[in-house]
């Protein structure tokens, strides 16, 4: 659910435009937080790029990670 004051954007889908959280869109593009903090363990061994968090929690962490480390940390 997206509240009226939350940072969101529209996403084009076959069913028409849908609203999405900005951080959720970022998580979809950059991957979950587990992918960034311990890829081999979380992605390869556990099969959980969100490191045991919900997708939204992981999105919040990815947003913070990029703010702190920068987008060069994604390479």
Secondary structure, 3 states (H helix, E strand, C coil): CCCCCCCEEEEEECCEEEEEEHHHHHHHHHCCHHHHHCHHHHHHHCCCCCCCCCHHHHHHHHHHHHHHHCHHHHC
